[in-house]
C-alpha cells in the first residue's frame, strides 16, 4: 500500500521533471559559522572540536537549515533533501557523537518535511 505522498510523487513524476535542491554544505559554508555557533548551547562543553560538523547544525542551528530549505524552494526546487550527508556512526566518530546518529537523522527529516508547501 502506497502512502499519499508516494502516490503524489509518482503522479508528479508522470507529468513533469521534478527539481531537487542543491548543495547543503556549500550553502552552510556561506554562513561562515564559528566553533561556538556549531556547538550551540547544548554542546558548548563537548570535548571535541565541532566546527565543520554540518549535520550537527540541524540540532544547534535549525533556523539556518530551515532557511536553506526555504531558499531552495523559493528558487524552484520541488524536493529538499535532509541535512544528513555525514549523519552516520563512522563520520560522527570523528566528533565523539556516534550515540547521536539517530537524532542527527531524525531532526533533519523533521525540518525537511515541515516545508512541503513553502
C-alpha positions as CSV (number, residue, x, y, z in Angstrom):
1,X,0.0,0.0,0.0
2,X,1.4,3.4,-1.0
3,X,1.3,6.4,1.2
4,X,-0.5,9.5,-0.1
5,X,2.9,11.2,-0.5
6,X,4.3,8.4,-2.6
7,X,1.3,8.4,-4.8
8,X,1.5,12.2,-5.2
9,X,5.2,11.9,-6.1
10,X,4.5,9.2,-8.7
11,X,1.8,11.3,-10.2
12,X,4.0,14.4,-10.4
13,X,6.8,12.4,-11.9
14,X,4.5,11.1,-14.6
15,X,3.7,14.7,-15.6
16,X,6.9,16.6,-15.3
17,X,10.6,16.6,-14.2
18,X,11.0,17.4,-10.6
19,X,13.8,19.6,-9.3
20,X,15.8,18.7,-6.2
21,X,17.6,21.2,-4.0
22,X,21.3,22.0,-4.4
23,X,24.3,21.5,-2.2
24,X,23.5,21.9,1.5
25,X,27.2,22.0,2.5
26,X,28.0,24.8,0.1
27,X,25.1,26.9,1.4
28,X,26.2,26.3,5.0
29,X,29.7,27.5,4.2
30,X,28.3,30.9,3.2
31,X,27.3,31.5,6.8
32,X,31.0,31.3,8.0
33,X,30.0,29.8,11.3
34,X,32.3,29.8,14.3
35,X,33.1,26.9,16.6
36,X,30.6,28.4,19.2
37,X,27.8,28.5,16.6
38,X,28.4,24.9,15.6
39,X,28.3,23.9,19.3
40,X,25.2,25.9,20.3
41,X,24.2,25.8,23.9
42,X,23.6,22.1,24.1
43,X,27.2,21.1,23.1
44,X,29.1,24.1,24.5
45,X,31.2,21.8,26.7
46,X,31.6,18.9,24.2
47,X,35.2,17.6,24.4
48,X,35.8,17.6,20.7
49,X,36.0,20.4,18.1
50,X,32.7,20.6,16.3
51,X,33.3,23.2,13.6
52,X,32.7,21.6,10.3
53,X,30.1,19.1,11.6
54,X,27.4,20.4,9.3
55,X,25.0,17.6,10.3
56,X,25.0,18.9,13.9
57,X,23.5,22.2,12.7
58,X,20.1,20.6,12.4
59,X,20.2,20.4,16.2
60,X,22.2,23.6,17.1
61,X,21.1,26.0,14.3
62,X,17.9,24.6,12.9
63,X,16.9,28.0,11.7
64,X,19.8,28.0,9.3
65,X,18.9,24.6,7.9
66,X,15.3,25.7,7.6
67,X,16.3,28.9,5.9
68,X,18.4,27.0,3.3
69,X,15.5,24.7,2.6
70,X,13.3,27.8,2.1
71,X,15.8,29.4,-0.3
72,X,15.9,26.3,-2.5
73,X,12.1,26.0,-2.5
74,X,11.8,29.7,-3.4
75,X,14.3,29.2,-6.2
76,X,12.0,26.5,-7.7
77,X,13.1,23.2,-6.0
78,X,10.2,20.7,-5.7
79,X,12.1,18.5,-3.2
80,X,14.5,19.3,-0.4
81,X,16.9,16.7,0.9
82,X,17.7,16.2,4.6
83,X,20.9,17.7,6.1
84,X,22.3,14.2,6.8
85,X,25.3,13.8,4.4
86,X,27.6,12.5,7.2
87,X,25.0,11.6,9.8
88,X,26.4,8.1,10.3
89,X,28.4,6.4,13.1
90,X,31.8,6.3,11.3
91,X,31.6,10.0,10.4
92,X,30.3,11.0,13.8
93,X,33.1,9.1,15.5
94,X,35.4,12.0,14.5
95,X,33.4,14.2,16.9
96,X,32.7,11.5,19.6
97,X,29.0,11.7,18.6
98,X,28.2,8.1,17.4
99,X,25.4,7.9,20.0
100,X,23.6,10.8,18.4
101,X,23.3,9.3,14.9
102,X,19.5,8.6,15.3
103,X,18.8,12.2,16.4
104,X,21.1,13.6,13.7
105,X,18.9,11.8,11.2
106,X,15.5,12.3,12.7
107,X,15.8,16.1,13.4
108,X,16.8,17.0,9.8
109,X,14.0,14.8,8.4
110,X,11.5,16.8,10.5
111,X,13.0,20.1,9.3
112,X,12.7,19.0,5.6
113,X,9.3,17.5,6.0
114,X,7.7,20.6,7.5
115,X,8.2,22.7,4.5
116,X,6.2,20.9,1.8
117,X,4.1,23.9,0.7
118,X,6.6,26.7,1.0
